[in-house]
């Protein structure tokens, strides 16, 4: 929960200071981020429930290959 709060805290200044987004356009940014976060959590949760062992095995294999490289 703290990571999401930090993201929302820092995302608005990043929009205005770094990206040059006008101040009036800021409110849709966190809304879009939140919708993406919600969708990613829902899809990731369903995929994790369905393919948890296969994904865990592939992830471990990729980590092992990275360690050997």
C-alpha positions in Angstrom: 0.0 0.0 0.0 2.9 2.4 0.7 4.3 1.9 -2.7 1.0 3.0 -4.4 0.8 6.0 -2.1 4.3 7.0 -3.0 3.6 6.6 -6.7 0.5 8.8 -6.5 2.5 11.4 -4.4 5.3 11.6 -6.9 3.5 11.1 -10.2 1.9 14.6 -10.3 5.2 16.5 -10.0 6.7 14.2 -12.7 3.9 15.1 -15.0 4.2 18.8 -14.6 8.0 19.3 -14.0 9.6 16.6 -16.2 7.0 15.9 -18.9 5.7 19.4 -19.2 2.0 18.4 -18.9 -0.2 21.5 -18.2 -1.6 21.7 -14.7 -5.1 21.3 -16.0 -4.3 18.0 -17.5 -3.0 16.4 -14.3 -6.2 14.7 -12.9 -6.5 12.2 -15.7 -2.9 11.0 -15.2 -3.5 9.3 -11.8 -6.8 8.0 -13.0 -5.2 6.3 -16.0 -2.4 4.9 -13.7 -5.0 3.6 -11.3 -7.0 1.9 -14.0 -3.8 0.3 -15.4 -2.9 -0.8 -11.9 -6.3 -2.3 -11.3 -6.3 -4.1 -14.6 -2.8 -5.4 -14.2 -3.6 -6.7 -10.7 -6.8 -8.5 -11.9 -5.2 -10.1 -15.0 -2.0 -10.9 -13.1 -3.9 -12.5 -10.3 -6.0 -14.7 -12.6 -2.9 -15.8 -14.6 -1.0 -16.5 -11.4 -3.9 -18.7 -10.1 -4.1 -20.5 -13.4 -0.4 -21.0 -14.3 1.4 -20.5 -10.9 3.7 -23.4 -11.1 4.6 -23.0 -14.8 5.3 -19.3 -14.3 7.4 -20.0 -11.2 9.4 -22.7 -13.0 10.0 -20.4 -16.0 11.0 -17.5 -13.7 13.5 -19.7 -11.8 14.9 -21.0 -15.0 15.4 -17.4 -16.3 17.1 -16.4 -13.1 19.4 -19.5 -13.2 20.4 -18.6 -16.8 21.1 -15.0 -15.8 23.3 -16.2 -13.0 25.3 -18.4 -15.3 25.8 -15.8 -18.0 
